[in-house]
Amino acid sequence: MTTTAGFIFDMDGTLLDNTRFHTQSWLEVLADLGIPISAKDLHRHAAGKTTREVLGSIFSQQLSEVQILDYSERKERIYRELCRPHLKPLEGLISFLLESRNRGIPMAVATSAREGNIEFVLNGLDLKSFFQVIVGAGEVQHSKPHPEMFRTAAARLGVAPPHCLVFEDSLAGIEAAHRAGMRTVVVATSLQAGEVMGLPSVILAIDDFSALTPASLLEPQ
């Protein structure tokens, strides 16, 4: 029996439903570079990965550091322009975070996003005060599905991995949580519940947080 003591949240697709804006911005940048790719194939390359890793998986030739920075900045600029008018937390999230904080549950964000997008989302949604720990792509050597990001967040929270519950929306993130020894609630913004229920360590799939309470997750699993 494992008792939950800490919550670790992915950011994109988990705290807000913004995956489509990341996809659209990538498609626009890659089209400008003469690289045709479908949204489905892009998702396969991009889910849970850093911008640098996405570029590395799409381009067959080695990119220079100048090119990586240029393409990354273009993509993020378009993403923020697209997302800003629609920036809002997932349904029920604020109430869930408030109740979790009132119960004294330590909470962290562990995301493959870099600092600029973390600030854009957490400050834009006024969420930063809920989280004692924020781990972004710039603070780890390996991104998801490697477990480093979640293990780092757990260590900073001071909660042992088996007592951490992860909220994730990507297959790479689900695998990372499993490899970190953590259980996962899947937020089905980009996946279907049928795709993930039955995967190791997945205990629940939700569309949003509107029907979820911290109390229901604190019982031993």
Backbone bond lengths (Angstrom), bond angles and torsions (degrees), N, CA, C in turn:
res aa  C-N    CA-C-N  psi(-1)  N-CA   C-N-CA  omega(-1)  CA-C   N-CA-C  phi
1 M - - - 1.463 - - 1.527 109.43 -
2 T 1.327 117.57 128.37 1.456 121.67 -179.00 1.518 109.44 -117.06
3 T 1.326 116.07 126.58 1.459 121.01 179.15 1.522 109.57 -96.10
4 T 1.328 116.87 130.09 1.461 121.06 178.52 1.513 110.22 -73.58
5 A 1.350 116.20 133.59 1.456 120.61 179.36 1.522 112.64 -127.25
6 G 1.321 118.53 -15.12 1.461 121.49 -178.95 1.516 111.25 -149.13
7 F 1.343 115.88 148.46 1.463 122.08 178.74 1.527 108.97 -111.80
8 I 1.336 116.47 134.70 1.463 122.29 175.24 1.524 108.23 -124.07
9 F 1.326 116.58 123.45 1.458 122.13 -175.62 1.528 111.25 -110.02
10 D 1.320 116.60 130.75 1.455 120.40 159.62 1.536 106.29 -64.64
11 M 1.326 117.90 167.96 1.462 119.03 -177.77 1.528 111.88 -107.08
12 D 1.333 117.54 -70.97 1.461 121.36 -176.43 1.520 110.72 -65.33
13 G 1.333 116.43 128.21 1.447 121.26 -179.18 1.512 114.33 81.12
14 T 1.331 116.38 -4.25 1.466 121.01 -177.72 1.521 111.52 -119.56
15 L 1.321 116.59 -49.94 1.464 120.04 174.75 1.529 110.99 -83.32
16 L 1.322 115.67 -24.76 1.466 121.73 178.70 1.519 108.30 -150.73
17 D 1.321 115.77 157.42 1.455 120.87 -178.47 1.523 108.60 -95.72
18 N 1.334 116.33 82.62 1.464 120.88 -173.83 1.523 113.51 -121.08
19 T 1.319 117.99 6.88 1.463 120.83 -174.98 1.524 111.56 -57.89
20 R 1.334 117.32 -37.08 1.464 119.73 -177.18 1.530 111.59 -64.17
21 F 1.329 117.66 -28.73 1.467 119.75 179.45 1.530 111.05 -76.11
22 H 1.331 116.59 -35.51 1.461 119.23 172.74 1.527 110.07 -63.01
23 T 1.324 116.16 -44.46 1.467 120.66 -179.26 1.521 110.74 -61.54
24 Q 1.326 116.51 -47.74 1.462 119.94 -177.77 1.520 111.56 -62.81
25 S 1.330 116.94 -40.50 1.468 119.74 -179.38 1.522 111.21 -66.60
26 W 1.332 117.31 -39.83 1.471 120.34 175.30 1.523 110.56 -62.13
27 L 1.315 117.63 -46.10 1.461 121.08 -178.33 1.521 111.14 -60.17
28 E 1.328 117.14 -39.39 1.469 120.57 179.52 1.521 111.05 -66.53
29 V 1.316 117.25 -45.61 1.474 120.33 -179.24 1.523 110.32 -64.63
30 L 1.315 117.40 -46.25 1.460 120.58 -177.74 1.525 111.47 -66.97
31 A 1.334 117.75 -35.66 1.468 120.50 176.37 1.528 110.28 -62.31
32 D 1.334 116.08 -41.67 1.465 120.53 177.88 1.528 111.75 -62.83
33 L 1.327 116.14 -27.79 1.467 121.22 179.95 1.522 112.09 -91.23
34 G 1.342 116.11 4.59 1.451 120.08 177.15 1.505 114.78 77.19
35 I 1.350 116.27 27.62 1.461 120.66 -179.41 1.527 108.47 -115.95
36 P 1.335 117.84 100.78 1.464 120.17 177.59 1.519 110.17 -76.29
37 I 1.299 116.58 132.34 1.457 121.31 179.56 1.525 108.52 -154.16
38 S 1.297 116.65 142.12 1.466 120.12 179.74 1.526 110.11 -82.30
39 A 1.321 115.26 159.83 1.467 119.96 177.24 1.528 110.48 -60.47
40 K 1.337 116.68 -37.35 1.465 120.56 -179.90 1.517 111.47 -64.52
41 D 1.342 116.85 -45.76 1.468 120.11 179.38 1.523 110.98 -67.81
42 L 1.331 116.04 -36.81 1.461 119.38 177.72 1.516 110.86 -61.89
43 H 1.327 116.68 -42.47 1.462 119.77 179.70 1.524 110.60 -60.40
44 R 1.327 116.75 -36.71 1.464 121.04 178.87 1.524 110.12 -63.75
45 H 1.331 116.82 -38.80 1.462 121.17 179.88 1.530 112.36 -75.90
46 A 1.341 116.54 -32.18 1.461 120.08 -165.48 1.522 115.84 -102.32
47 A 1.328 119.33 -26.21 1.460 120.92 -170.66 1.521 112.32 -57.41
48 G 1.324 115.51 119.27 1.453 121.62 176.13 1.507 115.06 77.96
49 K 1.345 118.11 3.38 1.457 121.16 -174.40 1.524 110.97 -105.38
50 T 1.323 115.39 160.12 1.456 120.88 175.42 1.522 109.22 -77.67
51 T 1.340 116.02 163.31 1.462 120.75 178.44 1.525 110.96 -58.67
52 R 1.306 116.88 -42.06 1.464 121.79 179.20 1.534 110.67 -60.44
53 E 1.318 116.89 -42.75 1.463 120.51 -179.82 1.521 111.44 -68.52
54 V 1.315 117.26 -37.25 1.464 120.58 177.62 1.524 109.93 -61.46
55 L 1.322 116.88 -46.84 1.463 120.79 179.00 1.522 110.90 -61.48
56 G 1.328 116.65 -41.33 1.451 120.47 -179.89 1.515 113.38 -64.65
57 S 1.338 116.25 -31.13 1.464 119.66 -178.72 1.523 112.46 -83.24
58 I 1.328 117.61 -20.51 1.464 120.89 -177.63 1.527 111.94 -93.12
59 F 1.329 117.13 -40.53 1.466 120.78 -177.35 1.518 110.32 -86.88
60 S 1.325 116.11 129.76 1.461 120.12 179.60 1.522 111.17 -75.92
61 Q 1.339 117.45 -31.07 1.459 120.31 179.86 1.527 110.59 -91.50
62 Q 1.316 115.13 158.01 1.459 121.18 178.13 1.522 109.64 -70.25
63 L 1.313 117.22 127.95 1.456 121.65 177.75 1.518 110.06 -91.10
64 S 1.309 115.96 145.08 1.463 119.94 174.75 1.520 109.73 -76.30
65 E 1.314 116.01 162.90 1.455 119.85 178.46 1.529 110.95 -62.10
66 V 1.321 116.97 -35.47 1.466 121.22 178.24 1.526 110.24 -63.98
67 Q 1.338 116.81 -43.14 1.459 120.54 178.46 1.534 111.87 -64.27
68 I 1.329 116.36 -43.56 1.464 120.73 179.59 1.524 110.55 -58.96
69 L 1.327 116.07 -46.53 1.461 120.12 -179.42 1.524 111.08 -65.18
70 D 1.338 116.96 -41.21 1.463 121.46 -178.79 1.524 110.70 -64.08
71 Y 1.329 117.44 -50.12 1.459 121.15 -178.41 1.533 110.58 -65.33
72 S 1.313 116.09 -38.85 1.466 120.32 -179.87 1.523 110.85 -63.97
73 E 1.333 115.74 -45.09 1.466 119.48 -178.77 1.525 111.01 -65.85
74 R 1.329 116.88 -38.85 1.463 119.98 177.26 1.525 110.48 -61.06
75 K 1.334 115.17 -47.33 1.463 120.18 -177.77 1.521 110.93 -61.55
76 E 1.337 117.52 -47.22 1.463 120.41 -176.81 1.522 111.46 -68.24
77 R 1.325 117.94 -34.63 1.465 120.33 177.98 1.524 110.45 -64.03
78 I 1.331 116.96 -44.72 1.466 120.49 178.44 1.524 110.26 -65.16
79 Y 1.344 116.29 -43.26 1.476 120.24 179.65 1.525 111.21 -56.74
80 R 1.312 117.71 -47.94 1.466 120.05 -176.85 1.521 111.68 -66.61
81 E 1.338 116.72 -36.24 1.465 119.83 177.47 1.531 110.60 -64.49
82 L 1.325 116.52 -40.77 1.466 120.99 179.96 1.523 111.75 -70.19
83 C 1.331 115.86 -42.04 1.463 120.87 -171.72 1.524 113.53 -80.49
84 R 1.331 117.19 -32.72 1.471 120.63 -170.90 1.534 113.92 -52.26
85 P 1.337 120.08 -44.39 1.478 118.66 -179.59 1.529 113.43 -68.23
86 H 1.337 117.03 -14.91 1.466 120.62 -175.93 1.527 112.04 -114.82
87 L 1.327 116.04 14.41 1.461 120.62 -175.02 1.534 110.22 -70.26
88 K 1.325 116.24 110.63 1.457 120.78 177.53 1.532 108.59 -156.19
89 P 1.336 117.22 149.76 1.468 119.80 179.71 1.514 110.95 -71.08
90 L 1.317 115.73 156.30 1.452 120.50 176.19 1.532 109.30 -61.55
91 E 1.299 117.39 147.89 1.462 122.93 -176.71 1.540 110.10 -54.18
92 G 1.332 115.37 128.33 1.459 121.59 176.79 1.520 114.67 84.08
93 L 1.332 117.79 -5.66 1.469 119.84 -175.15 1.521 112.65 -62.78
94 I 1.327 117.77 -47.28 1.463 120.60 -174.95 1.528 110.37 -61.24
95 S 1.316 117.22 -45.02 1.467 119.85 178.64 1.524 110.87 -61.84
96 F 1.339 116.65 -40.35 1.462 120.88 179.29 1.530 110.58 -63.28
97 L 1.323 116.95 -43.87 1.465 120.59 179.95 1.531 111.25 -67.34
98 L 1.315 116.70 -40.13 1.465 120.34 178.84 1.525 111.06 -61.64
99 E 1.320 116.69 -46.22 1.457 120.30 -179.73 1.527 111.04 -66.24
100 S 1.321 115.75 -38.48 1.462 119.36 178.48 1.527 110.51 -63.46
101 R 1.321 116.27 -43.76 1.474 119.64 178.73 1.521 110.81 -64.46
102 N 1.328 117.04 -40.77 1.463 119.99 178.79 1.521 112.47 -62.74
103 R 1.319 116.22 -28.00 1.461 120.81 177.59 1.527 112.58 -84.42
104 G 1.326 116.10 -3.39 1.459 120.06 178.59 1.515 114.19 78.28
105 I 1.327 117.46 22.41 1.461 121.13 179.78 1.528 109.04 -79.84
106 P 1.332 118.78 121.32 1.465 119.71 176.45 1.519 110.45 -68.87
107 M 1.343 115.87 139.84 1.465 119.89 -174.71 1.521 110.71 -133.89
108 A 1.333 114.51 145.73 1.461 121.71 -179.39 1.521 109.97 -136.47
109 V 1.333 115.19 158.82 1.461 122.66 168.28 1.519 107.01 -112.12
110 A 1.328 116.83 133.34 1.463 122.38 175.92 1.523 107.32 -131.26
111 T 1.326 116.88 106.19 1.458 121.34 -169.07 1.519 111.80 -134.57
112 S 1.328 115.25 148.03 1.459 121.09 175.86 1.522 111.87 -78.40
113 A 1.328 117.47 -2.24 1.464 121.21 176.97 1.524 110.34 -72.68
114 R 1.319 115.11 157.62 1.462 120.31 176.05 1.528 109.30 -95.91
115 E 1.319 115.67 177.11 1.464 121.64 -168.43 1.525 112.96 -56.49
116 G 1.350 117.41 -42.27 1.462 119.56 -177.17 1.514 113.06 -60.04
117 N 1.322 116.83 -43.68 1.464 119.80 179.79 1.522 112.19 -75.91
118 I 1.327 116.86 -30.55 1.466 119.30 174.79 1.524 109.88 -62.61
119 E 1.315 116.46 -45.58 1.465 120.54 178.23 1.524 110.35 -63.92
120 F 1.326 116.52 -42.43 1.463 121.28 -179.58 1.524 111.21 -56.74
121 V 1.325 116.96 -44.96 1.464 120.88 -177.13 1.524 112.01 -79.32
122 L 1.324 117.27 -54.09 1.465 119.36 -173.06 1.524 112.33 -68.42
123 N 1.326 117.65 -38.07 1.460 119.56 175.54 1.524 111.06 -74.46
124 G 1.335 115.79 -38.73 1.465 119.52 -179.27 1.515 112.73 -64.08
125 L 1.345 115.98 -31.62 1.468 120.69 179.24 1.526 112.24 -99.17
126 D 1.325 116.93 0.70 1.468 122.40 -178.92 1.537 111.16 55.77
127 L 1.332 115.75 49.38 1.463 121.35 -176.57 1.526 113.62 -108.69
128 K 1.304 117.93 -13.15 1.462 120.19 -168.27 1.520 112.88 -58.05
129 S 1.321 117.79 -33.46 1.475 120.48 -175.64 1.529 112.42 -67.79
130 F 1.313 118.09 -15.13 1.469 120.27 -179.54 1.529 112.22 -78.00
131 F 1.332 117.12 -19.32 1.449 120.13 -169.64 1.531 112.13 -112.31
132 Q 1.318 115.11 124.86 1.460 120.17 176.91 1.529 111.80 -76.40
133 V 1.326 116.57 -24.56 1.461 122.27 -175.19 1.520 109.16 -135.50
134 I 1.337 116.20 136.16 1.466 122.07 173.87 1.518 107.76 -131.55
135 V 1.319 116.74 119.56 1.459 122.17 179.13 1.527 108.18 -116.49
136 G 1.334 115.94 119.59 1.456 121.31 178.89 1.512 111.74 -112.31
137 A 1.331 115.51 179.31 1.459 120.92 -175.35 1.522 112.58 -61.12
138 G 1.336 116.59 -30.36 1.453 119.50 -177.42 1.517 114.52 -74.35
139 E 1.338 117.14 -5.02 1.463 120.02 -176.36 1.517 114.02 -106.93
140 V 1.320 117.10 1.69 1.466 119.96 -178.60 1.528 109.71 -131.77
141 Q 1.320 115.34 159.31 1.461 121.20 178.10 1.525 111.86 -85.05
142 H 1.330 116.49 -29.20 1.454 121.09 -174.29 1.522 109.61 -127.38
143 S 1.323 116.38 135.33 1.462 119.58 177.40 1.526 109.44 -95.65
144 K 1.309 116.27 174.27 1.451 121.87 178.59 1.540 109.55 -59.07
145 P 1.318 120.08 139.74 1.476 128.57 18.39 1.526 115.55 -87.95
146 H 1.335 117.84 7.82 1.469 118.82 173.36 1.524 108.54 -64.41
147 P 1.326 118.91 143.86 1.469 121.21 -176.33 1.525 115.28 -80.59
148 E 1.339 117.56 -1.46 1.472 119.44 -172.97 1.522 113.22 -55.06
149 M 1.327 117.12 -43.12 1.466 120.17 -174.78 1.529 111.28 -61.64
150 F 1.325 116.75 -44.10 1.459 120.03 -179.52 1.530 111.47 -73.24
151 R 1.303 117.19 -36.65 1.460 119.49 177.14 1.526 111.17 -65.00
152 T 1.330 115.81 -38.02 1.468 120.01 177.68 1.522 110.60 -64.07
153 A 1.339 116.80 -44.86 1.465 120.58 179.30 1.524 110.81 -61.77
154 A 1.332 117.45 -43.24 1.471 120.89 179.92 1.524 111.09 -63.14
155 A 1.320 116.79 -43.26 1.462 120.57 -179.53 1.524 110.41 -62.29
156 R 1.319 117.28 -41.00 1.469 120.34 -179.82 1.523 111.81 -71.08
157 L 1.327 116.48 -30.24 1.468 119.24 174.98 1.519 111.59 -74.33
158 G 1.331 116.34 -23.02 1.463 120.28 -175.70 1.511 112.26 79.26
159 V 1.349 116.33 28.07 1.460 121.94 179.75 1.526 108.46 -119.39
160 A 1.311 117.52 130.20 1.463 121.58 179.15 1.524 110.14 -62.45
161 P 1.335 118.83 141.14 1.470 121.37 -177.50 1.525 115.64 -48.98
162 P 1.337 120.31 -42.81 1.471 118.40 -179.17 1.527 113.85 -63.60
163 H 1.333 116.80 -16.87 1.461 121.07 -179.35 1.530 112.54 -100.19
164 C 1.346 116.09 8.08 1.464 120.95 176.97 1.523 109.83 -100.46
165 L 1.307 115.89 139.78 1.460 122.33 175.22 1.524 107.73 -114.08
166 V 1.328 115.59 125.87 1.462 121.85 -176.33 1.525 109.81 -100.63
167 F 1.339 115.77 142.03 1.464 122.71 173.41 1.528 106.44 -112.12
168 E 1.333 117.42 118.94 1.460 122.29 -171.50 1.521 111.28 -140.88
169 D 1.341 115.29 157.53 1.471 119.33 178.05 1.522 112.56 -124.25
170 S 1.337 119.22 -1.77 1.460 120.47 -175.92 1.519 111.30 -122.04
171 L 1.327 115.43 154.70 1.457 120.29 177.97 1.524 110.96 -64.40
172 A 1.337 116.86 -37.49 1.465 119.55 178.03 1.522 110.82 -62.85
173 G 1.325 116.52 -40.05 1.460 120.53 179.03 1.519 112.37 -69.01
174 I 1.329 116.27 -38.65 1.463 120.06 177.97 1.523 110.06 -62.84
175 E 1.329 116.49 -43.17 1.464 120.13 178.65 1.525 111.05 -65.12
176 A 1.336 116.92 -40.41 1.461 120.64 178.94 1.524 111.08 -60.89
177 A 1.327 116.20 -43.40 1.461 120.25 179.32 1.528 110.65 -63.62
178 H 1.324 116.28 -43.16 1.467 120.10 178.80 1.523 110.74 -61.15
179 R 1.325 116.30 -44.62 1.466 120.23 -179.56 1.529 111.74 -67.94
180 A 1.331 116.38 -23.39 1.467 120.47 176.72 1.524 111.77 -82.91
181 G 1.335 117.31 -5.15 1.457 121.25 -179.24 1.511 113.56 82.54
182 M 1.338 116.55 27.08 1.463 121.83 -177.05 1.530 110.25 -117.02
183 R 1.326 116.42 153.39 1.461 122.47 174.12 1.531 109.46 -89.42
184 T 1.332 115.16 160.12 1.466 119.66 -172.04 1.525 112.26 -132.89
185 V 1.333 114.55 136.22 1.459 122.46 163.96 1.527 105.80 -101.01
186 V 1.316 117.06 120.62 1.453 121.34 -178.81 1.523 109.85 -89.09
187 V 1.328 115.97 126.42 1.460 122.07 174.76 1.527 106.24 -94.77
188 A 1.316 116.68 109.67 1.460 121.94 -167.64 1.527 112.59 -85.94
189 T 1.334 115.72 61.91 1.457 119.80 174.95 1.519 111.36 -87.22
190 S 1.318 117.64 -28.66 1.464 120.94 179.65 1.522 112.70 -125.80
191 L 1.320 117.47 -5.95 1.460 123.01 176.39 1.523 109.31 -120.71
192 Q 1.310 115.97 159.39 1.456 121.04 174.49 1.519 108.90 -96.34
193 A 1.333 116.24 145.58 1.462 120.19 179.76 1.520 111.73 -54.54
194 G 1.340 116.78 -37.02 1.452 120.19 -179.79 1.513 114.08 -65.42
195 E 1.346 116.43 -21.99 1.459 120.78 178.90 1.527 112.13 -75.81
196 V 1.326 116.61 -24.46 1.465 118.85 -168.14 1.522 114.74 -116.35
197 M 1.318 117.77 -27.75 1.452 118.95 179.00 1.527 108.90 -65.24
198 G 1.280 116.20 127.30 1.458 120.54 -173.94 1.514 112.41 105.54
199 L 1.354 117.48 -16.26 1.460 119.41 173.68 1.526 108.96 -69.11
200 P 1.332 117.39 149.19 1.463 119.97 -179.66 1.527 111.81 -55.55
201 S 1.309 115.95 132.23 1.475 124.67 174.14 1.519 114.79 77.00
202 V 1.331 119.29 -4.77 1.471 120.95 176.18 1.518 108.71 -80.32
203 I 1.344 116.57 122.50 1.459 120.16 -177.48 1.520 113.20 -106.50
204 L 1.346 117.01 -16.58 1.456 119.81 -172.98 1.523 108.83 -165.31
205 A 1.336 117.23 148.67 1.463 122.51 171.42 1.521 107.90 -126.59
206 I 1.334 116.05 132.45 1.462 121.59 -177.31 1.527 109.97 -129.84
207 D 1.335 116.37 151.89 1.465 120.59 173.99 1.520 110.31 -80.51
208 D 1.327 116.46 -36.53 1.462 123.07 177.76 1.522 107.04 -160.16
209 F 1.332 116.67 -168.86 1.467 120.09 -174.34 1.527 112.93 -98.04
210 S 1.321 117.74 6.58 1.464 120.20 -170.85 1.523 113.65 -64.74
211 A 1.325 118.02 -29.59 1.470 120.21 -178.61 1.520 112.30 -109.24
212 L 1.334 116.26 12.19 1.467 120.65 -176.07 1.526 110.53 -106.00
213 T 1.328 116.85 139.44 1.460 121.44 175.19 1.515 109.44 -124.31
214 P 1.324 118.66 146.12 1.468 120.13 174.89 1.508 112.85 -56.69
215 A 1.334 117.58 -37.21 1.440 121.16 -177.13 1.527 111.68 -58.21
216 S 1.331 116.87 -37.28 1.465 120.31 -178.64 1.518 112.32 -68.59
217 L 1.334 116.83 -18.33 1.456 121.54 -178.13 1.526 112.85 -100.70
218 L 1.315 116.67 -9.74 1.463 120.22 -177.28 1.505 112.51 -87.49
219 E 1.334 116.84 -12.78 1.451 119.53 178.82 1.528 109.29 -70.08
220 P 1.307 118.69 146.33 1.465 120.95 178.77 1.525 110.95 -55.32
221 Q 1.352 115.05 137.12 1.462 120.62 -179.92 1.531 109.45 -103.50
